[in-house]
Structure formats: C-alpha cells, structure tokens
Amino acid sequence: MDPAVRALVDRAEISEVLTRYCRALDRLDEPLLRTCFHPDSQHSHGYTGASEVFVGYAMDTLGKCVATHHHLGNISIAVRDDEADAESYFSAFHRIGVEAPEAFSGAEGKDVFIGGRYIDRFQRRNGEWKIISRTGIHDWRRDEAAADSGFFDLPKDERGRRDHTDPVYGRGK
C-alpha cells in the first residue's frame, strides 16, 4: 500500500478506537470497552494499573452516575510502523446522583464537567490497533448544581440510553 494511504488508514483506525472508547463508556458497554485495549495494557486515569482492571472500575463508577457524555475534540496521531502516539482532547459530562461514586465524592446531586486529554500509546498487533498505555490528564473541571432543563421530560425514544437499547445498536436493521 502507498505509504501516504497507509498513514491515513492507520490514523482512521486509531481514531475509531478512540471513538469506540467514548461510546463504550456512555453506553456502559463493557465488552466494547475491552476491545480498545491490548490485554497487557496499562491505564492511568481515575485508576492506575492494568487496563483489564480499569474496565471494571469504569463500568462500576460510571454505572453509578445518572448520565454521562464523553466527547472528543482535537486528535493528534503520530504513527511509526506498528506503534503510534496520540493526544486526544476530551470533554466529559457526568450527572451525579444522590450517592456519588468514589471518584466523584463530594459532587452528590451535581453536574460535573471535565476537560482534558488522553495521552495514548497504540500498538498494532495482528493488524489491529489498540491502546497499550493511557494517561488521562484533566485540564479543567467545573461542578454545578444538577440542571436538566426539561431533558427528562423528552419522550424516552428521543433520549440516549445507557445500554444496548440505545438506537446506535439498532443501526442497519
């Protein structure tokens, strides 16, 4: 394959992993989240250690939130053969209920907004890009009193769902 085309394909495949990560968090899709990491990967963002353990931690923590929304912004990817480094800007929303998960202790009944970056190292193994190490950096955080401005008054089929009943899982049917 032409090197310029290979570089574009690599960047697209890596970007898809990053997008899949956000969907997995917001839809509480543990199997999907596991597809983002190599089995021996390491994670440092809310939890430090094996990504395998992080997956359970993330599902438990975010499962205790009323709602979440992770959004990617600027993404910079440098590919070198079968390794790549990526910096991805993110913004994240977390609606915290009356019982906050430990990671959001003190934010009970609040909306927590976080802006930061994922600093990732990717490896391509068996033709597939996955994260081998991740460091999450928070650049800012804002906590506000929870306010939904009528969101929960919308019909259920117009709101995102945090499981496989979300419309994204019915695409192409």
C-alpha contacts under 8 A as a table, 3 or more apart, distances in Angstrom:
res1	aa1	res2	aa2	distance
1	M	5	V	6.78
1	M	6	R	6.11
2	D	5	V	5.28
2	D	6	R	6.09
3	P	6	R	4.91
3	P	7	A	6.11
4	A	7	A	5.14
4	A	8	L	6.42
5	V	8	L	5.10
5	V	9	V	6.21
6	R	9	V	5.09
6	R	10	D	6.07
7	A	10	D	5.11
7	A	11	R	6.18
7	A	79	V	7.18
8	L	11	R	5.17
8	L	12	A	6.16
9	V	12	A	5.08
9	V	13	E	6.13
10	D	13	E	5.16
10	D	14	I	6.16
10	D	79	V	7.49
11	R	14	I	5.14
11	R	15	S	6.04
11	R	77	I	6.61
11	R	79	V	7.66
12	A	15	S	5.05
12	A	16	E	6.20
13	E	16	E	5.10
13	E	17	V	6.57
13	E	129	W	6.79
14	I	17	V	5.18
14	I	18	L	6.54
14	I	122	F	7.82
14	I	129	W	6.15
14	I	130	K	7.42
15	S	18	L	5.08
15	S	19	T	6.24
15	S	75	I	7.95
16	E	19	T	5.03
16	E	20	R	5.97
17	V	20	R	5.03
17	V	21	Y	6.18
17	V	36	C	5.75
17	V	129	W	7.59
17	V	130	K	6.85
18	L	21	Y	5.14
18	L	22	C	6.72
18	L	36	C	7.67
19	T	22	C	5.32
19	T	23	R	6.45
19	T	72	L	7.53
20	R	23	R	5.10
20	R	24	A	6.04
20	R	32	L	7.22
20	R	33	L	7.30
20	R	36	C	7.26
21	Y	24	A	5.16
21	Y	25	L	6.36
21	Y	32	L	7.58
21	Y	33	L	5.70
21	Y	36	C	6.31
22	C	25	L	5.24
22	C	26	D	6.28
22	C	69	H	7.92
22	C	70	H	5.50
22	C	71	H	6.99
23	R	26	D	5.24
23	R	27	R	5.84
23	R	29	D	7.75
23	R	70	H	7.76
24	A	27	R	5.33
24	A	28	L	5.58
24	A	29	D	4.63
24	A	30	E	6.58
24	A	32	L	5.55
24	A	33	L	5.05
25	L	28	L	5.09
25	L	29	D	6.57
25	L	30	E	7.94
25	L	33	L	7.07
25	L	58	A	7.42
25	L	59	M	7.26
25	L	62	L	7.30
25	L	68	T	7.90
25	L	70	H	7.64
26	D	29	D	7.76
26	D	62	L	7.96
26	D	67	A	7.69
26	D	68	T	5.56
26	D	69	H	5.76
26	D	70	H	6.84
26	D	162	R	6.19
27	R	161	R	6.68
27	R	162	R	4.05
27	R	163	D	4.96
27	R	164	H	7.21
27	R	166	D	7.56
28	L	59	M	6.07
28	L	62	L	7.43
28	L	63	G	6.78
28	L	162	R	5.74
28	L	163	D	5.99
29	D	32	L	5.41
29	D	33	L	6.27
29	D	59	M	7.92
29	D	163	D	6.71
29	D	164	H	7.77
30	E	33	L	5.05
30	E	34	R	6.30
30	E	55	V	6.86
30	E	56	G	7.68
30	E	59	M	6.70
31	P	34	R	5.20
31	P	35	T	6.74
32	L	35	T	5.31
32	L	36	C	7.30
33	L	36	C	5.63
33	L	37	F	7.71
33	L	55	V	6.80
34	R	37	F	5.85
34	R	52	E	7.43
34	R	55	V	6.79
35	T	38	H	7.74
35	T	130	K	7.58
36	C	130	K	5.34
36	C	131	I	6.11
37	F	41	S	6.17
37	F	51	S	6.88
37	F	130	K	5.10
37	F	131	I	4.72
37	F	132	I	6.28
38	H	41	S	5.29
38	H	130	K	5.77
38	H	131	I	6.11
38	H	132	I	5.74
39	P	51	S	7.56
39	P	52	E	6.70
40	D	50	A	7.02
40	D	51	S	7.51
40	D	52	E	7.87
40	D	132	I	7.03
41	S	50	A	6.05
41	S	51	S	5.50
41	S	52	E	7.63
41	S	131	I	6.73
41	S	132	I	4.23
41	S	133	S	5.36
42	Q	48	T	7.58
42	Q	49	G	5.52
42	Q	50	A	4.54
42	Q	51	S	5.02
42	Q	132	I	6.33
42	Q	133	S	4.72
42	Q	134	R	6.46
43	H	47	Y	6.94
43	H	48	T	5.51
43	H	49	G	5.44
43	H	50	A	5.88
43	H	51	S	5.08
43	H	54	F	6.86
43	H	133	S	5.73
43	H	134	R	4.86
43	H	135	T	6.20
44	S	47	Y	5.54
44	S	48	T	4.21
44	S	49	G	6.53
44	S	134	R	6.02
44	S	135	T	4.73
44	S	136	G	6.18
45	H	48	T	6.45
45	H	134	R	7.51
45	H	135	T	5.77
45	H	136	G	4.55
45	H	137	I	7.34
46	G	103	A	7.02
46	G	136	G	7.90
47	Y	54	F	6.17
47	Y	57	Y	7.43
48	T	54	F	7.64
49	G	53	V	7.23
49	G	54	F	7.23
50	A	53	V	5.45
50	A	54	F	6.39
51	S	54	F	4.64
51	S	55	V	6.20
52	E	55	V	5.58
52	E	56	G	7.35
53	V	56	G	5.54
53	V	57	Y	6.41
54	F	57	Y	4.88
54	F	58	A	5.94
55	V	58	A	5.19
55	V	59	M	6.24
56	G	59	M	5.18
56	G	60	D	6.12
57	Y	60	D	5.21
57	Y	61	T	6.00
58	A	61	T	5.12
58	A	62	L	5.83
58	A	63	G	7.94
59	M	62	L	5.43
59	M	63	G	5.56
60	D	63	G	5.13
60	D	64	K	6.51
61	T	64	K	5.53
61	T	65	C	7.10
61	T	101	P	5.55
61	T	102	E	7.47
61	T	103	A	7.12
62	L	65	C	5.13
62	L	67	A	8.00
62	L	68	T	7.28
62	L	101	P	7.81
63	G	66	V	7.64
64	K	96	I	7.79
64	K	97	G	7.72
64	K	99	E	7.75
64	K	100	A	7.00
64	K	101	P	5.99
65	C	68	T	6.97
65	C	94	H	6.59
65	C	95	R	5.80
65	C	96	I	5.03
65	C	97	G	6.17
65	C	100	A	7.21
65	C	101	P	7.30
66	V	94	H	7.57
66	V	95	R	5.28
66	V	96	I	5.89
66	V	97	G	5.89
67	A	93	F	7.88
67	A	94	H	5.88
67	A	95	R	5.09
67	A	96	I	7.59
67	A	162	R	7.76
68	T	92	A	7.18
68	T	93	F	5.33
68	T	94	H	4.51
68	T	95	R	6.32
69	H	92	A	5.55
69	H	93	F	5.05
69	H	94	H	6.77
70	H	90	F	6.91
70	H	91	S	5.98
70	H	92	A	4.38
70	H	93	F	6.51
71	H	90	F	5.48
71	H	91	S	5.29
71	H	92	A	6.17
72	L	75	I	7.69
72	L	88	S	6.69
72	L	89	Y	5.79
72	L	90	F	4.47
72	L	91	S	6.59
73	G	88	S	6.72
73	G	89	Y	5.03
73	G	90	F	5.70
73	G	91	S	7.73
74	N	88	S	5.84
74	N	89	Y	5.31
74	N	90	F	8.00
75	I	86	A	6.93
75	I	87	E	5.74
75	I	88	S	4.36
75	I	89	Y	6.40
76	S	86	A	5.46
76	S	87	E	5.24
76	S	88	S	6.45
77	I	84	A	6.72
77	I	85	D	5.72
77	I	86	A	4.36
77	I	87	E	6.68
78	A	84	A	5.39
78	A	85	D	5.27
78	A	86	A	6.42
79	V	82	D	7.46
79	V	83	E	6.03
79	V	84	A	4.21
79	V	85	D	6.63
80	R	83	E	5.26
80	R	84	A	5.73
81	D	84	A	7.76
82	D	123	Q	5.62
82	D	124	R	4.88
82	D	125	R	7.46
83	E	121	R	7.18
83	E	122	F	5.55
83	E	123	Q	4.51
83	E	124	R	6.28
84	A	121	R	5.75
84	A	122	F	4.97
84	A	123	Q	6.43
85	D	119	I	7.53
85	D	120	D	5.70
85	D	121	R	4.60
85	D	122	F	6.15
86	A	118	Y	7.71
86	A	119	I	5.91
86	A	120	D	5.10
86	A	121	R	6.41
86	A	122	F	7.67
87	E	117	R	6.44
87	E	118	Y	5.65
87	E	119	I	4.73
87	E	120	D	6.39
88	S	117	R	5.28
88	S	118	Y	5.10
88	S	119	I	6.70
89	Y	115	G	7.56
89	Y	116	G	5.76
89	Y	117	R	4.30
89	Y	118	Y	6.48
90	F	115	G	5.75
90	F	116	G	5.38
90	F	117	R	5.59
90	F	118	Y	7.33
91	S	113	F	7.19
91	S	114	I	5.58
91	S	115	G	4.36
91	S	116	G	6.43
92	A	113	F	5.69
92	A	114	I	5.14
92	A	115	G	6.43
93	F	111	D	7.00
93	F	112	V	5.77
93	F	113	F	4.69
93	F	114	I	6.59
94	H	111	D	5.78
94	H	112	V	5.06
94	H	113	F	6.50
95	R	109	G	7.50
95	R	110	K	6.21
95	R	111	D	4.62
95	R	112	V	6.37
95	R	146	A	6.96
96	I	99	E	7.45
96	I	100	A	5.81
96	I	104	F	7.64
96	I	107	A	6.60
96	I	108	E	5.60
96	I	109	G	5.36
96	I	110	K	5.38
96	I	111	D	6.10
96	I	112	V	7.32
96	I	146	A	7.88
97	G	100	A	5.98
97	G	108	E	5.66
97	G	109	G	4.89
97	G	110	K	7.21
98	V	108	E	5.00
98	V	109	G	5.25
99	E	108	E	6.06
100	A	103	A	7.80
100	A	104	F	5.72
100	A	105	S	5.62
100	A	106	G	7.31
100	A	107	A	6.55
100	A	108	E	5.20
100	A	109	G	7.98
101	P	104	F	5.48
101	P	105	S	6.26
102	E	105	S	5.00
104	F	107	A	5.56
104	F	108	E	7.65
105	S	108	E	7.03
107	A	110	K	5.41
107	A	111	D	7.79
107	A	112	V	7.48
107	A	143	D	7.15
109	G	145	A	6.59
109	G	146	A	5.82
110	K	143	D	6.28
110	K	144	E	5.43
110	K	145	A	4.56
110	K	146	A	4.41
111	D	143	D	5.69
111	D	144	E	5.23
111	D	145	A	6.02
111	D	146	A	4.85
111	D	147	A	7.40
112	V	141	R	7.12
112	V	142	R	5.85
112	V	143	D	4.50
112	V	144	E	6.52
113	F	141	R	5.57
113	F	142	R	5.12
113	F	143	D	6.31
114	I	138	H	6.88
114	I	139	D	7.71
114	I	140	W	5.82
114	I	141	R	4.37
114	I	142	R	6.50
115	G	138	H	5.97
115	G	139	D	5.60
115	G	140	W	5.20
115	G	141	R	6.31
116	G	136	G	7.29
116	G	137	I	5.34
116	G	138	H	4.19
116	G	139	D	4.62
116	G	140	W	6.65
117	R	136	G	5.91
117	R	137	I	5.14
117	R	138	H	6.57
117	R	139	D	7.44
118	Y	134	R	6.65
118	Y	135	T	5.91
118	Y	136	G	4.68
118	Y	137	I	6.33
119	I	134	R	5.71
119	I	135	T	5.11
119	I	136	G	6.23
119	I	137	I	7.57
120	D	131	I	6.56
120	D	132	I	7.55
120	D	133	S	5.69
120	D	134	R	4.51
120	D	135	T	6.45
121	R	131	I	5.91
121	R	132	I	5.67
121	R	133	S	5.23
121	R	134	R	6.57
122	F	129	W	6.35
122	F	130	K	5.45
122	F	131	I	4.39
122	F	132	I	5.34
122	F	133	S	7.13
123	Q	128	E	7.95
123	Q	129	W	5.56
123	Q	130	K	5.79
123	Q	131	I	6.44
123	Q	132	I	6.22
124	R	127	G	5.73
124	R	128	E	5.00
124	R	129	W	4.18
124	R	130	K	6.48
125	R	128	E	5.30
125	R	129	W	6.53
125	R	130	K	7.93
131	I	134	R	6.93
138	H	141	R	7.35
148	D	151	F	5.20
148	D	152	F	7.08
150	G	153	D	5.13
150	G	154	L	7.02
151	F	154	L	5.62
152	F	155	P	7.82
154	L	158	E	6.45
154	L	159	R	6.99
155	P	158	E	5.51
155	P	159	R	7.04
156	K	159	R	5.39
157	D	160	G	7.74
160	G	166	D	5.93
160	G	167	P	7.67
161	R	164	H	7.73
161	R	165	T	6.47
161	R	166	D	4.76
162	R	165	T	7.73
162	R	166	D	6.76
163	D	166	D	6.04
164	H	167	P	7.94
164	H	169	Y	5.93
165	T	169	Y	6.89
165	T	170	G	7.94
166	D	169	Y	6.02
166	D	170	G	7.59
167	P	170	G	5.27
167	P	171	R	6.89
168	V	171	R	5.59
170	G	173	K	5.79
